């Protein structure tokens, strides 16, 4: 399974970004797709995730500002981020959990920088 993330970059505070992660390969239809982030000197943390049944979870710090979505036909998971703050600056990683096999797949980190 391979994941290729895109859409990061530099944005001003209050701005928006849409991250995309295209995946390929085979994994269980029972899965969870998500986005995590890791800021310098901090641990990797959940931003949002969406299960194969459509259920979603969002980090408290991001609720109301982000939306996760998946398009199974396009094999893509999206993260729309609005009202970005400097503290949202981090490397963002897409992730797929094969629930049946209990395997985690990670994409490469992409940089999101929120700065004026």
C-alpha positions in Angstrom: 0.0 0.0 0.0 1.3 3.4 -1.0 0.1 6.8 0.0 1.0 10.0 -1.7 0.0 13.3 0.0 -0.1 16.7 -1.6 -1.5 20.2 -1.0 0.7 21.5 1.7 2.4 24.8 1.7 2.6 28.3 3.2 -0.6 30.0 4.1 -1.4 33.2 6.1 -3.3 33.0 9.4 -6.9 32.7 8.7 -6.3 31.0 5.4 -7.3 27.6 4.1 -5.6 24.6 2.6 -6.9 21.3 1.2 -4.7 18.3 1.6 -5.1 15.2 -0.6 -3.8 11.7 -0.2 -4.0 9.3 -3.1 -3.6 5.7 -2.1 -2.9 2.5 -4.1 -2.6 -1.2 -3.2 -4.9 -3.6 -1.4 -6.2 -3.5 2.1 -9.3 -4.5 4.0 -12.6 -2.9 3.3 -12.8 -2.4 7.1 -10.4 0.5 7.4 -9.8 3.9 8.9 -8.2 6.7 6.9 -6.8 9.7 8.7 -4.5 12.7 8.9 -2.0 13.2 11.7 0.5 16.0 12.3 3.8 16.5 14.0 5.2 19.8 15.0 8.9 20.2 15.9 9.6 18.8 19.3 6.1 17.4 19.7 4.6 14.0 19.3 2.5 13.0 16.3 -1.1 13.6 16.9 -4.4 12.9 15.3 -6.1 15.6 13.3 -9.0 13.8 11.8 -10.0 10.3 10.7 -12.8 8.7 8.8 -13.9 5.0 8.9 -15.0 2.9 6.1 -18.6 3.3 7.4 -18.3 7.1 7.2 -17.8 7.8 10.9 -15.5 10.6 11.7 -13.3 11.8 14.6 -11.7 15.2 15.0 -9.1 16.5 17.3 -10.6 19.0 19.7 -8.2 21.6 18.6 -9.4 21.3 15.0 -13.1 20.8 15.5 -15.1 23.3 13.4 -12.1 24.2 11.3 -11.4 20.9 9.4 -13.4 18.4 7.4 -12.2 15.0 6.4 -13.7 13.2 3.4 -12.9 10.1 1.4 -13.6 9.3 -2.2 -13.2 5.6 -2.6 -13.7 5.7 -6.3 -10.8 8.1 -6.7 -8.8 6.4 -3.9 -8.3 9.7 -2.2 -8.8 11.1 1.3 -9.1 14.8 1.7 -8.5 17.2 4.6 -10.0 20.7 4.2 -8.5 23.0 6.7 -10.0 26.5 7.3 -9.2 29.4 9.7 -5.6 28.2 10.0 -3.5 29.3 12.9 0.3 29.5 13.4 0.0 26.6 15.8 -1.3 24.4 13.0 2.2 24.5 11.5 3.5 21.0 11.3 4.3 18.0 9.1 1.0 16.4 8.1 0.8 12.7 7.4 -2.0 10.6 5.9 -2.6 7.2 7.3 -4.6 4.1 6.6 -5.4 1.5 9.2 -6.3 -2.0 7.9 -8.5 -2.9 10.8 -8.6 -6.6 10.0 -4.9 -7.1 9.6 -4.0 -4.4 12.2 -1.5 -2.8 9.9 -0.8 1.0 9.7 0.2 2.5 6.4 1.8 6.0 6.3 2.3 8.5 3.6 5.2 10.9 3.5 4.9 14.0 5.6 4.0 17.2 3.9 4.7 20.6 5.4 2.0 23.0 6.3 3.3 26.4 7.5 0.9 29.1 8.8 2.7 32.4 9.0 2.3 36.0 8.0 
